[in-house]
Amino acid sequence: MSKIESGIILLNKDSYMTSYDCIRRLKHILGIEKIGHAGTLDPFASGLLIILVGAGCKLSSYYTNQDKEYVGKIGLGKKIDTLDLTGSIKEYKDCSNINEELIDQKMIELEGNILQIPPIFSAKKVKGVRAYSLARKDVDFFLKEEEVKVFDFKRVSSLSSDYSFDFYAKVSKGTYIRSLARDLGEKLDNFGYLLQLERISTMGFNLNSSYKLSEVNESSIIPINKLFEDFPRYDIIDDFRAKLVKNGSYLNLDFNFRFIRIYFQDEFIALYENTHDNEFKPFIIL
């Protein structure tokens, strides 16, 4: 595998494709077996999916833990089992008492640190079984509340005659936007669901810099070294220390940064992370 094959791809996923579908296609396009992603997108959703390539797969926890931004459209008045357009309508409710001022007020109430129940149609596990598998079989079960943070949740269009509106949301890791729509509906004494969802940003990357699946080639990969170019470079000058680095030894270095890039003979060989007191441990070894 050439060096440029370790890094990330900013993919603009189409709706109604699973994240795994994208990985499977990219393995074929690039001829690379080791590919993953940092934070799945629901099949219904479109937008920014960070694809991890080669040694870049070791960045999974680094990118998965980051905040994310979304735009989309919320509908009111229908109770849908999946909380989006892919599911079955279970109940209707009149929305004539709902207006924009009330929606804005209730959206603000959902900002900050909140407890959120994931959708029953989700990849959460219940005694080792995916929740969506149980939901499809109409099995009764409960999912635990999880604490998440909603930094911003606001309406960005007028309320239409069918009681839908566009929104923007910035949220922490683990936040389900479908659950936000549901919880907004409950605060309005109604039902809420998603008509559209698009991830537009995460970890400083945005959708404008992404590629459609049909556009991806090897040059679409952002190498690991470039991803961390704002962190200092440290050059190893002898074979013995280079071997220690490649074997994963810790380093004591006088750098007050989270990461350092390790080079040997002008070649990027590892990314190290500061643990404490300038003791650095291997984060990625190439």
Buried (B, 14 or more C-beta within 10 A) or exposed (E): EEBBBBBBBBBBBBBEBEBEBBBEBBBEBBEBEBBBBBBBBBBBBBBBBBBBBBBBBBBBEBBBEBBBBBBBBBBBBBBBBBBBBBBEEEEEBEBEEBEEEBBEEBBEEBBEEBEBBBBBBBEBEBEEEBBBEBBEEEEEEEBEEBEBBBBEBBBEEEBEEEBBBBBBBBBBBBBBBBBBBBBBBEBBEBBBBBBBBBBBBBBEBBBEEBBEBEEBEBEBBBBBBEBBEEBEEBEBEEEEBBEBBBEEEEBEBEBEBEBBBBBBEEEBBBBBBBEEEBEBEBBBBB
